[in-house]
Amino acid sequence: MLYFSVIIPVFNRPDEVFELLESLTLQTNKNFEVLIVEDGSEITCENIVNQFSEKLNIQYFSKVNEGPGLSRNYGALRAKGNYFVFFDSDCIIPPNYFQIVTDALSVNYTNSYGGPDMAHPSFSDIQKAISFSMTSFFTTGGIRGGKKSLEKFHPRSFNMGFSKEVFEKTGGYSKMRFGEDIDLSLRILEAGFTAQLIQQAAVYHKRRVDFRKFFKQVHNSGIARINLYKRHPKSLKMVHFLPTAFVCGTIFLLFAGIFFPFLFGFLVFYFLLLWCEAFFQYKNFKIAFLAIPASIVQLFGYGSGFLISFWKRIVLHKSEFHAFSTNFYK
Protein backbone atom coordinates (compact mmCIF):
# COMPACT_ATOMS: atom_id res chain seq x y z
CA MET A 1 0.00 0.00 0.00
CA LEU A 2 1.33 3.40 -0.98
CA TYR A 3 1.82 6.03 1.69
CA PHE A 4 2.96 9.37 0.32
CA SER A 5 5.37 11.82 1.90
CA VAL A 6 4.81 15.28 0.43
CA ILE A 7 8.05 17.27 0.57
CA ILE A 8 8.04 21.02 -0.08
CA PRO A 9 11.12 23.28 0.05
CA VAL A 10 10.34 26.90 0.91
CA PHE A 11 12.21 30.19 0.73
CA ASN A 12 10.52 33.43 1.85
CA ARG A 13 7.06 32.46 0.57
CA PRO A 14 4.66 32.10 3.53
CA ASP A 15 1.61 33.32 1.57
CA GLU A 16 2.12 30.73 -1.13
CA VAL A 17 2.58 28.00 1.46
CA PHE A 18 -0.79 28.87 2.97
CA GLU A 19 -2.55 28.37 -0.37
CA LEU A 20 -0.68 25.14 -1.02
CA LEU A 21 -1.46 23.66 2.40
CA GLU A 22 -5.06 24.76 2.16
CA SER A 23 -5.39 22.86 -1.11
CA LEU A 24 -3.90 19.76 0.53
CA THR A 25 -6.58 19.82 3.24
CA LEU A 26 -9.17 19.38 0.47
CA GLN A 27 -7.71 16.16 -0.92
CA THR A 28 -10.22 13.35 -1.33
CA ASN A 29 -7.42 10.86 -0.60
CA LYS A 30 -5.59 11.84 2.57
CA ASN A 31 -3.09 8.98 2.62
CA PHE A 32 -0.07 11.29 2.97
CA GLU A 33 2.10 13.28 5.35
CA VAL A 34 3.53 16.74 4.64
CA LEU A 35 7.08 17.91 5.31
CA ILE A 36 7.85 21.63 4.95
CA VAL A 37 11.58 22.39 4.69
CA GLU A 38 12.45 26.05 5.28
CA ASP A 39 15.63 26.68 3.29
CA GLY A 40 17.24 29.50 5.27
CA SER A 41 14.32 31.90 4.84
CA GLU A 42 14.35 35.38 6.33
CA ILE A 43 10.55 35.39 6.28
CA THR A 44 9.55 31.98 7.60
CA CYS A 45 6.28 30.11 7.23
CA GLU A 46 6.34 28.38 10.63
CA ASN A 47 3.27 30.26 11.84
CA ILE A 48 1.44 29.30 8.67
CA VAL A 49 2.36 25.64 9.12
CA ASN A 50 1.14 25.72 12.73
CA GLN A 51 -2.30 26.77 11.52
CA PHE A 52 -2.60 23.41 9.74
CA SER A 53 -1.28 21.21 12.56
CA GLU A 54 -4.75 19.81 13.25
CA LYS A 55 -5.84 19.60 9.61
CA LEU A 56 -2.82 17.80 8.16
CA ASN A 57 -0.20 15.31 9.28
CA ILE A 58 2.51 17.94 8.92
CA GLN A 59 6.08 18.53 10.07
CA TYR A 60 8.13 21.73 9.84
CA PHE A 61 11.93 21.84 9.50
CA SER A 62 14.32 24.78 9.24
CA LYS A 63 17.85 24.58 7.83
CA VAL A 64 20.60 26.72 6.30
CA ASN A 65 20.18 27.88 2.71
CA GLU A 66 21.40 25.27 0.20
CA GLY A 67 18.88 25.48 -2.62
CA PRO A 68 15.73 23.43 -3.28
CA GLY A 69 17.43 20.20 -4.37
CA LEU A 70 19.31 19.55 -1.15
CA SER A 71 16.30 20.78 0.84
CA ARG A 72 14.20 18.10 -0.82
CA ASN A 73 16.80 15.52 0.19
CA TYR A 74 16.66 16.86 3.75
CA GLY A 75 12.94 16.19 3.83
CA ALA A 76 13.25 12.77 2.19
CA LEU A 77 15.69 11.62 4.87
CA ARG A 78 13.05 12.43 7.50
CA ALA A 79 10.02 11.11 5.61
CA LYS A 80 8.03 8.11 6.79
CA GLY A 81 6.33 7.25 3.51
CA ASN A 82 7.34 4.69 0.92
CA TYR A 83 6.66 7.08 -1.98
CA PHE A 84 7.89 10.68 -2.01
CA VAL A 85 6.00 13.48 -3.78
CA PHE A 86 7.55 16.89 -4.47
CA PHE A 87 5.77 20.18 -5.10
CA ASP A 88 7.09 23.71 -5.43
CA SER A 89 5.75 26.14 -2.87
CA ASP A 90 3.97 28.16 -5.58
CA CYS A 91 1.67 25.27 -6.50
CA ILE A 92 -1.99 24.65 -5.72
CA ILE A 93 -3.08 21.00 -5.78
CA PRO A 94 -6.48 19.94 -7.21
CA PRO A 95 -8.56 17.99 -4.67
CA ASN A 96 -8.46 14.66 -6.53
CA TYR A 97 -4.69 14.71 -7.16
CA PHE A 98 -3.65 11.89 -4.79
CA GLN A 99 -6.58 9.72 -5.79
CA ILE A 100 -5.56 10.08 -9.45
CA VAL A 101 -1.95 9.18 -8.64
CA THR A 102 -2.97 6.24 -6.47
CA ASP A 103 -5.26 4.86 -9.18
CA ALA A 104 -2.61 5.31 -11.89
CA LEU A 105 0.12 3.61 -9.90
CA SER A 106 -2.25 0.79 -8.92
CA VAL A 107 -2.90 0.02 -12.58
CA ASN A 108 0.64 0.66 -13.84
CA TYR A 109 3.17 0.90 -11.03
CA THR A 110 6.35 2.77 -11.85
CA ASN A 111 9.16 3.85 -9.56
CA SER A 112 8.70 7.49 -10.53
CA TYR A 113 6.13 9.71 -12.16
CA GLY A 114 5.49 13.30 -13.08
CA GLY A 115 2.50 15.40 -13.99
CA PRO A 116 1.87 18.57 -15.99
CA ASP A 117 1.02 22.04 -14.76
CA MET A 118 -1.72 24.49 -15.65
CA ALA A 119 -3.08 27.90 -14.71
CA HIS A 120 -5.67 28.29 -11.95
CA PRO A 121 -8.69 30.51 -12.74
CA SER A 122 -7.60 32.84 -9.92
CA PHE A 123 -4.20 33.52 -11.50
CA SER A 124 -3.52 36.96 -12.97
CA ASP A 125 -3.60 37.49 -16.73
CA ILE A 126 0.20 37.69 -16.81
CA GLN A 127 0.51 34.43 -14.87
CA LYS A 128 -1.86 32.75 -17.31
CA ALA A 129 0.14 34.10 -20.26
CA ILE A 130 3.36 32.83 -18.68
CA SER A 131 1.74 29.45 -18.05
CA PHE A 132 0.76 29.34 -21.71
CA SER A 133 4.32 30.06 -22.85
CA MET A 134 5.66 27.30 -20.60
CA THR A 135 3.24 24.66 -21.85
CA SER A 136 2.61 25.56 -25.50
CA PHE A 137 3.83 23.22 -28.22
CA PHE A 138 4.97 26.31 -30.16
CA THR A 139 7.49 27.33 -27.49
CA THR A 140 9.96 25.33 -25.38
CA GLY A 141 6.87 24.04 -23.59
CA GLY A 142 6.99 21.41 -26.30
CA ILE A 143 10.11 19.86 -24.75
CA ARG A 144 8.79 19.73 -21.19
CA GLY A 145 7.13 16.34 -21.48
CA GLY A 146 3.55 15.50 -22.27
CA LYS A 147 1.32 14.13 -25.00
CA LYS A 148 2.80 16.68 -27.41
CA SER A 149 6.33 16.29 -26.08
CA LEU A 150 9.22 16.61 -28.48
CA GLU A 151 11.46 14.44 -26.30
CA LYS A 152 11.18 11.58 -23.82
CA PHE A 153 9.30 12.59 -20.68
CA HIS A 154 11.35 13.54 -17.64
CA PRO A 155 9.45 14.45 -14.44
CA ARG A 156 10.00 17.97 -13.06
CA SER A 157 10.20 18.75 -9.35
CA PHE A 158 7.18 21.09 -9.25
CA ASN A 159 5.09 17.92 -9.70
CA MET A 160 7.17 14.79 -9.28
CA GLY A 161 7.12 11.58 -7.28
CA PHE A 162 9.37 8.58 -6.79
CA SER A 163 9.67 5.63 -4.46
CA LYS A 164 11.81 5.49 -1.34
CA GLU A 165 13.84 2.80 -3.11
CA VAL A 166 14.72 5.30 -5.86
CA PHE A 167 15.92 7.83 -3.30
CA GLU A 168 18.05 5.27 -1.51
CA LYS A 169 19.67 4.02 -4.71
CA THR A 170 20.22 7.36 -6.49
CA GLY A 171 20.92 9.51 -3.45
CA GLY A 172 18.21 11.95 -4.49
CA TYR A 173 18.88 15.42 -5.87
CA SER A 174 22.38 16.60 -6.69
CA LYS A 175 24.01 19.92 -5.76
CA MET A 176 23.09 21.43 -9.13
CA ARG A 177 21.57 24.87 -8.62
CA PHE A 178 19.26 24.57 -11.64
CA GLY A 179 18.15 21.54 -13.63
CA GLU A 180 18.58 19.30 -10.60
CA ASP A 181 15.19 17.69 -11.23
CA ILE A 182 16.02 16.69 -14.81
CA ASP A 183 19.41 15.43 -13.63
CA LEU A 184 17.65 13.19 -11.13
CA SER A 185 15.08 12.04 -13.70
CA LEU A 186 17.92 11.00 -16.00
CA ARG A 187 19.74 9.19 -13.18
CA ILE A 188 16.53 7.38 -12.22
CA LEU A 189 16.25 5.94 -15.71
CA GLU A 190 19.99 5.21 -15.88
CA ALA A 191 19.63 3.22 -12.64
CA GLY A 192 17.10 0.95 -14.32
CA PHE A 193 13.93 2.36 -12.74
CA THR A 194 10.77 3.21 -14.66
CA ALA A 195 8.89 6.50 -15.03
CA GLN A 196 5.56 7.62 -16.41
CA LEU A 197 3.61 10.75 -17.15
CA ILE A 198 0.27 10.83 -15.32
CA GLN A 199 -1.46 13.33 -17.55
CA GLN A 200 -4.47 13.82 -15.26
CA ALA A 201 -2.30 14.50 -12.19
CA ALA A 202 -1.84 18.19 -12.98
CA VAL A 203 -1.11 20.98 -10.53
CA TYR A 204 -1.75 24.71 -10.69
CA HIS A 205 1.68 26.33 -10.92
CA LYS A 206 1.99 30.08 -10.33
CA ARG A 207 5.55 30.52 -11.60
CA ARG A 208 6.65 34.15 -11.75
CA VAL A 209 4.36 37.16 -11.44
CA ASP A 210 6.12 39.47 -13.89
CA PHE A 211 8.15 39.19 -17.08
CA ARG A 212 11.45 40.30 -15.50
CA LYS A 213 11.44 37.49 -12.95
CA PHE A 214 10.18 35.08 -15.57
CA PHE A 215 13.06 35.96 -17.89
CA LYS A 216 15.59 35.18 -15.16
CA GLN A 217 13.91 31.87 -14.41
CA VAL A 218 13.99 30.60 -17.99
CA HIS A 219 17.43 32.13 -18.58
CA ASN A 220 18.75 29.94 -15.77
CA SER A 221 16.97 26.95 -17.30
CA GLY A 222 18.85 27.56 -20.54
CA ILE A 223 22.12 27.66 -18.62
CA ALA A 224 21.19 24.44 -16.84
CA ARG A 225 20.68 22.58 -20.11
CA ILE A 226 24.41 22.79 -20.90
CA ASN A 227 25.25 21.76 -17.33
CA LEU A 228 23.02 18.72 -17.85
CA TYR A 229 24.82 17.96 -21.10
CA LYS A 230 28.15 17.94 -19.26
CA ARG A 231 26.75 15.38 -16.80
CA HIS A 232 24.65 13.42 -19.28
CA PRO A 233 26.06 13.85 -22.82
CA LYS A 234 23.26 11.84 -24.42
CA SER A 235 20.59 14.11 -22.93
CA LEU A 236 21.23 17.02 -25.31
CA LYS A 237 18.96 16.78 -28.34
CA MET A 238 18.56 18.94 -31.42
CA VAL A 239 15.24 20.19 -30.04
CA HIS A 240 17.08 21.94 -27.20
CA PHE A 241 18.69 24.25 -29.74
CA LEU A 242 15.32 25.56 -30.93
CA PRO A 243 15.11 28.56 -28.55
CA THR A 244 18.64 29.58 -29.52
CA ALA A 245 17.68 29.22 -33.17
CA PHE A 246 14.68 31.44 -32.47
CA VAL A 247 16.90 34.11 -30.88
CA CYS A 248 19.37 34.08 -33.77
CA GLY A 249 16.62 33.85 -36.39
CA THR A 250 14.65 36.73 -34.89
CA ILE A 251 17.69 38.99 -34.75
CA PHE A 252 18.48 38.12 -38.36
CA LEU A 253 14.91 38.82 -39.53
CA LEU A 254 14.80 42.15 -37.69
CA PHE A 255 17.98 43.36 -39.39
CA ALA A 256 17.32 41.80 -42.78
CA GLY A 257 13.74 43.06 -42.68
CA ILE A 258 15.05 46.60 -42.93
CA PHE A 259 16.12 45.81 -46.49
CA PHE A 260 13.54 43.12 -47.27
CA PRO A 261 10.35 44.07 -45.38
CA PHE A 262 8.52 40.90 -46.44
CA LEU A 263 10.72 38.98 -43.97
CA PHE A 264 8.81 40.58 -41.10
CA GLY A 265 5.91 38.45 -42.25
CA PHE A 266 7.51 35.33 -40.76
CA LEU A 267 7.50 36.90 -37.29
CA VAL A 268 3.97 38.22 -37.73
CA PHE A 269 2.77 34.75 -38.73
CA TYR A 270 4.43 33.15 -35.70
CA PHE A 271 2.97 35.73 -33.31
CA LEU A 272 -0.45 35.25 -34.86
CA LEU A 273 -0.10 31.52 -34.32
CA LEU A 274 0.67 32.09 -30.64
CA TRP A 275 -2.24 34.50 -30.30
CA CYS A 276 -4.70 32.06 -31.82
CA GLU A 277 -3.62 29.16 -29.64
CA ALA A 278 -3.74 31.29 -26.47
CA PHE A 279 -7.16 32.69 -27.37
CA PHE A 280 -8.49 29.20 -28.14
CA GLN A 281 -7.24 28.07 -24.72
CA TYR A 282 -8.41 31.00 -22.55
CA LYS A 283 -11.11 32.70 -24.65
CA ASN A 284 -9.67 36.04 -23.52
CA PHE A 285 -8.28 38.74 -25.82
CA LYS A 286 -5.96 40.26 -23.20
CA ILE A 287 -4.37 36.95 -22.25
CA ALA A 288 -3.96 36.10 -25.94
CA PHE A 289 -2.06 39.34 -26.52
CA LEU A 290 0.03 38.88 -23.35
CA ALA A 291 0.92 35.38 -24.54
CA ILE A 292 3.01 36.95 -27.33
CA PRO A 293 5.48 38.88 -25.09
CA ALA A 294 5.43 35.99 -22.59
CA SER A 295 6.51 33.58 -25.32
CA ILE A 296 9.18 36.02 -26.56
CA VAL A 297 10.56 36.36 -23.02
CA GLN A 298 10.49 32.59 -22.61
CA LEU A 299 12.32 31.87 -25.85
CA PHE A 300 14.85 34.70 -25.56
CA GLY A 301 15.47 33.90 -21.88
CA TYR A 302 16.10 30.21 -22.48
CA GLY A 303 17.97 30.75 -25.74
CA SER A 304 20.30 33.43 -24.34
CA GLY A 305 21.02 31.33 -21.24
CA PHE A 306 21.83 28.37 -23.46
CA LEU A 307 24.24 30.47 -25.55
CA ILE A 308 25.98 32.00 -22.54
CA SER A 309 26.38 28.63 -20.85
CA PHE A 310 27.64 27.06 -24.09
CA TRP A 311 30.29 29.77 -24.35
CA LYS A 312 31.37 29.56 -20.70
CA ARG A 313 31.22 25.81 -20.21
CA ILE A 314 32.02 24.36 -23.64
CA VAL A 315 34.30 27.01 -25.13
CA LEU A 316 35.96 28.48 -22.02
CA HIS A 317 35.69 25.27 -19.94
CA LYS A 318 34.39 27.08 -16.86
CA SER A 319 33.05 25.12 -13.89
CA GLU A 320 29.38 24.29 -13.45
CA PHE A 321 28.73 26.86 -10.76
CA HIS A 322 30.45 29.72 -12.59
CA ALA A 323 27.13 30.71 -14.13
CA PHE A 324 25.40 30.72 -10.75
CA SER A 325 27.67 32.89 -8.62
CA THR A 326 24.76 34.63 -6.90
CA ASN A 327 22.25 33.27 -4.43
CA PHE A 328 19.93 30.70 -6.00
CA TYR A 329 16.74 32.58 -5.14
CA LYS A 330 17.75 36.16 -5.96
ROVEX-856012 format. One line per field, with one value per residue (C-alpha): residue number from 1; chain; x, y, z. Coordinates in steps of 0.1 Angstrom, whole numbers. Each point is the difference from the previous one (the first is absolute). Layout:
// residues N
resi <- NUM|...
chain <- A|...
xx <- X|...
yy <- Y|...
zz <- Z|...
//
This chain:
// residues 330
resi <- 1|2|3|4|5|6|7|8|9|10|11|12|13|14|15|16|17|18|19|20|21|22|23|24|25|26|27|28|29|30|31|32|33|34|35|36|37|38|39|40|41|42|43|44|45|46|47|48|49|50|51|52|53|54|55|56|57|58|59|60|61|62|63|64|65|66|67|68|69|70|71|72|73|74|75|76|77|78|79|80|81|82|83|84|85|86|87|88|89|90|91|92|93|94|95|96|97|98|99|100|101|102|103|104|105|106|107|108|109|110|111|112|113|114|115|116|117|118|119|120|121|122|123|124|125|126|127|128|129|130|131|132|133|134|135|136|137|138|139|140|141|142|143|144|145|146|147|148|149|150|151|152|153|154|155|156|157|158|159|160|161|162|163|164|165|166|167|168|169|170|171|172|173|174|175|176|177|178|179|180|181|182|183|184|185|186|187|188|189|190|191|192|193|194|195|196|197|198|199|200|201|202|203|204|205|206|207|208|209|210|211|212|213|214|215|216|217|218|219|220|221|222|223|224|225|226|227|228|229|230|231|232|233|234|235|236|237|238|239|240|241|242|243|244|245|246|247|248|249|250|251|252|253|254|255|256|257|258|259|260|261|262|263|264|265|266|267|268|269|270|271|272|273|274|275|276|277|278|279|280|281|282|283|284|285|286|287|288|289|290|291|292|293|294|295|296|297|298|299|300|301|302|303|304|305|306|307|308|309|310|311|312|313|314|315|316|317|318|319|320|321|322|323|324|325|326|327|328|329|330
chain <- A|A|A|A|A|A|A|A|A|A|A|A|A|A|A|A|A|A|A|A|A|A|A|A|A|A|A|A|A|A|A|A|A|A|A|A|A|A|A|A|A|A|A|A|A|A|A|A|A|A|A|A|A|A|A|A|A|A|A|A|A|A|A|A|A|A|A|A|A|A|A|A|A|A|A|A|A|A|A|A|A|A|A|A|A|A|A|A|A|A|A|A|A|A|A|A|A|A|A|A|A|A|A|A|A|A|A|A|A|A|A|A|A|A|A|A|A|A|A|A|A|A|A|A|A|A|A|A|A|A|A|A|A|A|A|A|A|A|A|A|A|A|A|A|A|A|A|A|A|A|A|A|A|A|A|A|A|A|A|A|A|A|A|A|A|A|A|A|A|A|A|A|A|A|A|A|A|A|A|A|A|A|A|A|A|A|A|A|A|A|A|A|A|A|A|A|A|A|A|A|A|A|A|A|A|A|A|A|A|A|A|A|A|A|A|A|A|A|A|A|A|A|A|A|A|A|A|A|A|A|A|A|A|A|A|A|A|A|A|A|A|A|A|A|A|A|A|A|A|A|A|A|A|A|A|A|A|A|A|A|A|A|A|A|A|A|A|A|A|A|A|A|A|A|A|A|A|A|A|A|A|A|A|A|A|A|A|A|A|A|A|A|A|A|A|A|A|A|A|A|A|A|A|A|A|A|A|A|A|A|A|A|A|A|A|A|A|A|A|A|A|A|A|A|A|A|A|A|A|A
xx <- 0|13|5|12|24|-6|33|-1|31|-8|19|-17|-34|-24|-31|5|5|-34|-18|19|-8|-36|-3|15|-27|-26|15|-25|28|18|25|30|22|14|36|8|37|8|32|16|-29|1|-39|-9|-33|0|-30|-19|10|-13|-34|-3|13|-34|-11|30|26|27|36|20|38|24|35|28|-4|12|-25|-32|17|19|-30|-21|26|-1|-38|3|25|-27|-30|-20|-17|10|-6|12|-19|16|-18|13|-13|-18|-23|-37|-11|-34|-21|1|38|10|-29|10|37|-11|-23|27|27|-24|-6|35|26|32|28|-5|-26|-6|-30|-6|-9|-27|-14|-26|-30|11|34|7|-1|38|3|-24|20|33|-17|-9|35|14|-25|-6|12|12|25|25|-31|1|31|-13|-17|-36|-22|15|35|29|23|-3|-19|21|-19|5|2|-30|-21|21|-1|23|3|21|20|9|12|22|16|5|7|-27|7|35|16|-9|-15|-23|-12|5|-34|8|34|-18|-25|28|18|-32|-2|37|-4|-25|-32|-31|-19|-33|-20|-33|-18|-30|22|5|7|-6|34|3|35|11|-22|17|21|32|0|-12|29|25|-17|1|34|13|-17|18|33|-9|-5|37|9|-23|18|34|-15|-21|15|-28|-27|6|-22|-4|-34|19|16|-34|-2|35|-9|-30|22|25|-28|-20|31|8|-36|-1|32|-7|-36|14|10|-26|-31|-19|22|-19|-29|16|0|-35|-12|16|-14|-35|4|8|-29|-25|11|-1|-35|-13|13|-12|-27|14|14|23|16|4|19|21|9|21|25|-1|11|27|14|-1|18|25|7|6|19|23|7|8|24|18|4|12|27|11|-2|8|23|17|-3|-13|-13|-37|-7|17|-33|-17|23|-29|-25|-24|-32|11
yy <- 0|34|26|34|24|35|20|37|23|36|33|32|-9|-4|12|-26|-27|9|-5|-33|-14|11|-19|-31|0|-4|-32|-29|-24|9|-28|23|20|34|12|37|8|36|7|28|24|35|0|-34|-19|-17|19|-10|-37|1|11|-34|-22|-14|-2|-18|-25|26|6|32|1|30|-2|21|12|-26|2|-21|-32|-6|12|-27|-26|14|-7|-34|-12|8|-13|-30|-8|-26|24|36|28|34|33|35|24|21|-29|-7|-36|-11|-19|-33|0|-28|-22|4|-9|-30|-13|4|-17|-28|-8|7|2|19|10|37|22|36|21|32|34|25|34|4|22|23|7|35|5|2|-33|-17|14|-13|-34|-1|8|-28|-26|9|-24|31|10|-20|-13|-26|-15|-2|-34|-8|-14|26|-4|3|-22|-28|10|9|10|35|8|23|-32|-31|-32|-30|-30|-1|-27|25|25|-25|-13|34|21|25|34|12|33|15|35|-3|-31|-22|-16|-10|-13|-22|-12|-10|-18|-18|-15|-7|-20|-23|15|8|33|11|32|0|25|5|7|37|28|37|16|38|4|37|30|23|-3|11|-28|-24|9|-8|-33|-13|15|-22|-30|7|1|-33|-18|2|-10|-31|-7|-1|-25|-20|5|-21|23|29|-2|21|13|17|23|14|30|10|-4|22|27|0|-2|28|23|-9|7|34|12|-16|13|35|-8|-27|10|-32|-19|16|-22|-31|16|13|-35|-16|26|-4|-38|6|24|-24|-29|21|14|-35|-11|29|17|33|27|16|-33|-9|32|-4|-35|15|20|-29|-24|24|4|-38|-7|28|-8|-37|5|27|-21|-29|21|15|-34|-15|27|-2|-38|-14|26|15|-32|18|-20|-8|26|28|10|0|22|17|-13|-26|19|36
zz <- 0|-10|27|-14|16|-15|2|-7|1|9|-2|12|-13|29|-19|-27|26|15|-34|-6|34|-2|-33|16|27|-27|-14|-4|7|32|0|4|23|-7|7|-4|-2|6|-20|20|-5|15|0|13|-4|34|12|-31|4|36|-12|-18|29|6|-36|-14|11|-4|12|-3|-3|-3|-14|-15|-36|-25|-28|-7|-11|33|19|-16|10|35|1|-16|27|26|-19|12|-33|-26|-29|0|-18|-7|-6|-3|25|-27|-9|8|-1|-14|25|-18|-7|24|-10|-36|8|21|-27|-27|20|10|-37|-12|28|-9|23|-9|-17|-9|-9|-20|12|-8|9|27|-7|28|-16|-15|-37|-1|19|-24|-30|16|6|-36|-11|22|-12|-37|-27|-20|27|21|18|-27|15|36|-3|-8|-27|-24|13|-24|22|25|31|31|32|13|37|1|-4|4|20|5|23|32|-18|-28|26|18|-32|-18|31|-11|-14|-8|9|-33|5|-30|-20|30|-6|-36|12|25|-26|-23|28|10|-35|-2|33|-17|16|-20|-3|-14|-7|18|-22|22|31|-8|25|-2|-2|6|-13|-2|4|-25|-32|16|26|-27|-23|27|8|-36|-6|28|-15|-32|19|18|-33|-8|36|-6|-32|18|25|-25|-35|-16|15|-24|-30|-31|14|28|-25|-12|24|-10|-37|7|16|-29|-26|15|2|-37|-11|18|-17|-34|1|-2|-36|-8|19|-10|24|29|-12|15|35|-4|-10|30|24|-16|6|37|3|-15|22|31|-9|-7|34|21|-20|11|-23|26|10|-37|-6|32|-12|-28|22|25|-27|-13|36|4|-32|2|37|-6|-32|14|31|-23|-21|31|17|-33|-3|37|5|-34|-15|31|21|30|30|4|27|-18|-15|34|21|17|25|-16|9|-9
//
